[in-house]
């Protein structure tokens, strides 16, 4: 086990999270309270919550590992994510908030069903299949990261780390609902921001400064300082860079991020939150890549690149700060795992149980079902994490692309193109999701590892637009579209 100081810091952090869950429990007794905090979140909460939900353990373990493995080539990921976050807040957030408030929607399928008058509930059922399958994989990746973090920092077994992380997340998510999730995200985001501001400076200083670090990378492998990495200006290099930039596309419509816009207190809070969100993502991503690059000079022979951040913290910082960095890694893990679990639970309970089968159930009973569903999905993710350890970076990207390709093209078309139809939305969701999955299974190895987000996004858009042109939109859809956009432009 690690030192008493490290364990002490960890215990204090976990107690704070448990306290947040208890504090938020009263607001989790209705469906809207449990799943979107009654739409009362201020700007600073939704800004941090959206960013840390999108980043996860992928940022602190996966992206630092990529900085370690490929050097400046990983900065293409930074470009893609900054563009994706900026466009999401500038283009998507306000229109989506207006539309969802109009329909009193508390989930993305709520919005899609109302927008396209889907009385057969096809979009809800399709969303259920996509969300539960991807969230299980995504959450398993977060719990895998929990196992790695505890093992690296404290020397526990991998399985013990998975179970400890899962137990804390399931407690405060189940008891406190979305309000506990969002405010814990705020705490976790502040910790991540501070850690990724400090660690690169500490790492570069230990390596002898900027010039010495760059010289060390040059001596280790000159490709670490080349924008296209080891591929150079070749087709494979361009595909690799484009794939990294494409990671940011999911920010335009991944449902776990759109839920933050639904939960915002007002459109004014969305305006105020955008600048904070973009500034944070810049610090997050550049700090992670630079930390990995410094770690490559200091620890050139790590067996697992994704262990570079724990190695930096344990080797360069006093025990109390090592404990803080363990907390920061766990913060990244938990801030995404909790959001995924609450979203999947909403898809089951709100979108299927309440809206299709049992609309007369009491709010307390539905909230109870939501909590039980959260635990059940978390339990399945625990089993996956315990039996199958994968590289966090690529495992997360697979689930990230599945959600992004299924929802983002359809959501964007629904917001900005009045001619979008129900059939087009169904085709786009199914086609984008299926393409992302099938690309990984059958095509990726034959296309220089082209990231599945790019073909999945393209197919999702093409099918949404193509099928919409061949079918008719809902009655009065065009007049409603014009009315909503007049409201958006007036304010």
RAQUIUR-V152048 format. One record per residue. N is the residue number from 1. RES is the residue in one small letter. PHI is phi as a letter, one per 20 degrees, with the letter a starting at -180 (999 if undefined). NEAR is the number of other C-alpha atoms within 12 Angstrom. Layout:
BEGIN
[[N/RES/PHI/NEAR] [N/RES/PHI/NEAR]]
END
This chain:
BEGIN
[[1/x/999/16] [2/x/f/22] [3/x/f/19] [4/x/f/15] [5/x/f/21] [6/x/f/29] [7/x/f/27] [8/x/f/22] [9/x/f/25] [10/x/f/35] [11/x/f/21] [12/x/f/18] [13/x/f/29] [14/x/f/32] [15/x/f/20] [16/x/f/23] [17/x/f/39] [18/x/f/28] [19/x/f/23] [20/x/f/33] [21/x/f/34] [22/x/f/24] [23/x/f/22] [24/x/e/30] [25/x/f/29] [26/x/f/22] [27/x/e/31] [28/x/d/37] [29/x/e/30] [30/x/c/32] [31/x/f/39] [32/x/f/33] [33/x/f/34] [34/x/f/47] [35/x/d/53] [36/x/c/43] [37/x/l/37] [38/x/l/31] [39/x/l/35] [40/x/c/28] [41/x/e/35] [42/x/f/31] [43/x/g/32] [44/x/f/32] [45/x/f/40] [46/x/f/50] [47/x/f/44] [48/x/f/45] [49/x/f/50] [50/x/f/52] [51/x/f/51] [52/x/f/52] [53/x/f/50] [54/x/f/55] [55/x/e/54] [56/x/m/46] [57/x/f/51] [58/x/g/50] [59/x/f/53] [60/x/e/54] [61/x/d/50] [62/x/f/45] [63/x/f/49] [64/x/f/47] [65/x/f/39] [66/x/f/44] [67/x/g/43] [68/x/f/45] [69/x/f/40] [70/x/c/37] [71/x/m/42] [72/x/f/39] [73/x/g/37] [74/x/f/44] [75/x/f/40] [76/x/f/35] [77/x/f/43] [78/x/g/39] [79/x/g/29] [80/x/f/28] [81/x/f/39] [82/x/f/38] [83/x/f/28] [84/x/f/36] [85/x/f/43] [86/x/f/31] [87/x/f/25] [88/x/f/39] [89/x/f/38] [90/x/f/25] [91/x/e/25] [92/x/e/38] [93/x/g/42] [94/x/f/36] [95/x/g/35] [96/x/f/47] [97/x/f/39] [98/x/f/33] [99/x/f/38] [100/x/f/38] [101/x/f/28] [102/x/f/22] [103/x/e/24] [104/x/l/25] [105/x/e/34] [106/x/c/44] [107/x/c/49] [108/x/f/49] [109/x/f/48] [110/x/g/39] [111/x/f/36] [112/x/f/44] [113/x/f/37] [114/x/f/32] [115/x/f/41] [116/x/d/40] [117/x/l/27] [118/x/e/27] [119/x/f/18] [120/x/e/18] [121/x/m/26] [122/x/f/28] [123/x/f/41] [124/x/f/39] [125/x/f/30] [126/x/f/34] [127/x/f/42] [128/x/g/35] [129/x/f/27] [130/x/f/39] [131/x/f/44] [132/x/f/35] [133/x/f/28] [134/x/f/39] [135/x/f/45] [136/x/f/42] [137/x/f/40] [138/x/f/51] [139/x/f/53] [140/x/g/46] [141/x/f/48] [142/x/f/58] [143/x/f/57] [144/x/g/49] [145/x/f/53] [146/x/f/52] [147/x/f/41] [148/x/f/46] [149/x/f/48] [150/x/f/38] [151/x/f/26] [152/x/f/33] [153/x/e/40] [154/x/d/33] [155/x/m/22] [156/x/f/21] [157/x/f/21] [158/x/g/28] [159/x/f/28] [160/x/f/26] [161/x/f/33] [162/x/f/40] [163/x/f/31] [164/x/f/30] [165/x/g/44] [166/x/f/45] [167/x/f/27] [168/x/f/38] [169/x/f/47] [170/x/f/41] [171/x/f/34] [172/x/f/44] [173/x/f/49] [174/x/f/43] [175/x/f/38] [176/x/e/41] [177/x/m/49] [178/x/f/56] [179/x/f/45] [180/x/f/45] [181/x/f/60] [182/x/f/53] [183/x/f/43] [184/x/f/48] [185/x/g/46] [186/x/f/36] [187/x/g/33] [188/x/f/43] [189/x/f/46] [190/x/f/32] [191/x/f/32] [192/x/f/43] [193/x/f/38] [194/x/f/24] [195/x/f/39] [196/x/e/40] [197/x/e/25] [198/x/e/28] [199/x/f/43] [200/x/f/37] [201/x/f/29] [202/x/f/31] [203/x/f/39] [204/x/f/31] [205/x/f/22] [206/x/f/25] [207/x/e/28] [208/x/o/18] [209/x/o/19] [210/x/g/21] [211/x/f/15] [212/x/f/20] [213/x/f/33] [214/x/f/29] [215/x/f/22] [216/x/f/27] [217/x/f/34] [218/x/f/20] [219/x/f/16] [220/x/f/25] [221/x/a/23] [222/x/g/22] [223/x/f/25] [224/x/f/36] [225/x/d/29] [226/x/d/24] [227/x/g/26] [228/x/e/29] [229/x/m/29] [230/x/f/24] [231/x/e/21] [232/x/m/20] [233/x/e/16] [234/x/d/15] [235/x/g/16] [236/x/f/22] [237/x/f/25] [238/x/f/26] [239/x/f/27] [240/x/f/34] [241/x/f/36] [242/x/f/32] [243/x/f/37] [244/x/f/39] [245/x/f/29] [246/x/f/37] [247/x/g/48] [248/x/f/40] [249/x/f/44] [250/x/f/45] [251/x/f/49] [252/x/f/45] [253/x/a/43] [254/x/f/49] [255/x/f/48] [256/x/f/52] [257/x/e/46] [258/x/f/48] [259/x/g/45] [260/x/f/59] [261/x/f/51] [262/x/g/45] [263/x/e/45] [264/x/f/42] [265/x/f/28] [266/x/a/29] [267/x/f/35] [268/x/f/20] [269/x/f/30] [270/x/f/39] [271/x/f/31] [272/x/f/25] [273/x/f/36] [274/x/f/39] [275/x/f/26] [276/x/f/29] [277/x/f/45] [278/x/f/32] [279/x/f/22] [280/x/f/37] [281/x/f/42] [282/x/f/31] [283/x/f/31] [284/x/g/45] [285/x/f/45] [286/x/f/37] [287/x/f/36] [288/x/f/49] [289/x/f/46] [290/x/f/47] [291/x/f/53] [292/x/f/53] [293/x/f/49] [294/x/f/48] [295/x/f/49] [296/x/f/45] [297/x/f/38] [298/x/f/33] [299/x/c/31] [300/x/f/25] [301/x/c/16] [302/x/f/21] [303/x/f/14] [304/x/c/28] [305/x/g/35] [306/x/f/40] [307/x/e/44] [308/x/f/46] [309/x/f/53] [310/x/g/44] [311/x/f/39] [312/x/f/49] [313/x/f/40] [314/x/f/30] [315/x/e/23] [316/x/d/29] [317/x/d/25] [318/x/f/17] [319/x/g/24] [320/x/f/23] [321/x/f/31] [322/x/f/36] [323/x/f/35] [324/x/f/36] [325/x/f/44] [326/x/f/52] [327/x/f/45] [328/x/f/44] [329/x/f/51] [330/x/f/52] [331/x/g/50] [332/x/f/50] [333/x/f/51] [334/x/f/56] [335/x/f/55] [336/x/e/49] [337/x/g/53] [338/x/f/57] [339/x/f/52] [340/x/f/51] [341/x/f/50] [342/x/f/58] [343/x/f/50] [344/x/f/46] [345/x/f/44] [346/x/f/49] [347/x/f/43] [348/x/f/38] [349/x/e/41] [350/x/f/44] [351/x/e/39] [352/x/d/31] [353/x/f/28] [354/x/f/27] [355/x/f/29] [356/x/d/24] [357/x/d/15] [358/x/c/17] [359/x/f/17] [360/x/e/13] [361/x/f/20] [362/x/f/16] [363/x/f/24] [364/x/f/20] [365/x/f/23] [366/x/f/34] [367/x/f/37] [368/x/f/29] [369/x/f/32] [370/x/f/42] [371/x/f/39] [372/x/f/27] [373/x/f/29] [374/x/g/45] [375/x/f/32] [376/x/f/24] [377/x/f/38] [378/x/f/44] [379/x/f/25] [380/x/f/25] [381/x/f/37] [382/x/f/39] [383/x/f/24] [384/x/f/26] [385/x/f/36] [386/x/f/29] [387/x/d/18] [388/x/b/22] [389/x/e/27] [390/x/c/27] [391/x/f/29] [392/x/g/43] [393/x/g/36] [394/x/f/31] [395/x/f/31] [396/x/f/38] [397/x/f/43] [398/x/f/40] [399/x/f/40] [400/x/g/53] [401/x/f/51] [402/x/g/51] [403/x/f/58] [404/x/f/53] [405/x/f/54] [406/x/f/53] [407/x/d/49] [408/x/f/45] [409/x/g/48] [410/x/f/53] [411/x/f/50] [412/x/f/38] [413/x/f/36] [414/x/f/42] [415/x/f/38] [416/x/d/23] [417/x/c/27] [418/x/f/30] [419/x/e/34] [420/x/f/40] [421/x/d/40] [422/x/f/41] [423/x/f/33] [424/x/f/39] [425/x/f/48] [426/x/f/41] [427/x/f/35] [428/x/f/42] [429/x/f/51] [430/x/f/39] [431/x/f/39] [432/x/f/40] [433/x/f/46] [434/x/f/33] [435/x/f/37] [436/x/f/38] [437/x/f/33] [438/x/f/23] [439/x/f/31] [440/x/f/30] [441/x/f/16] [442/x/d/16] [443/x/d/18] [444/x/f/25] [445/x/f/15] [446/x/e/13] [447/x/c/21] [448/x/l/22] [449/x/l/27] [450/x/g/30] [451/x/f/43] [452/x/f/47] [453/x/f/46] [454/x/f/38] [455/x/f/37] [456/x/f/43] [457/x/f/46] [458/x/f/29] [459/x/f/33] [460/x/g/42] [461/x/f/39] [462/x/f/28] [463/x/f/36] [464/x/f/39] [465/x/f/36] [466/x/f/25] [467/x/f/27] [468/x/f/30] [469/x/f/20] [470/x/e/17] [471/x/c/20] [472/x/d/22] [473/x/f/29] [474/x/g/25] [475/x/g/17] [476/x/m/17] [477/x/f/24] [478/x/f/23] [479/x/f/15] [480/x/f/25] [481/x/g/29] [482/x/f/19] [483/x/f/18] [484/x/f/29] [485/x/f/23] [486/x/f/14] [487/x/f/18] [488/x/f/23] [489/x/f/12] [490/x/f/8] [491/x/d/14]]
END
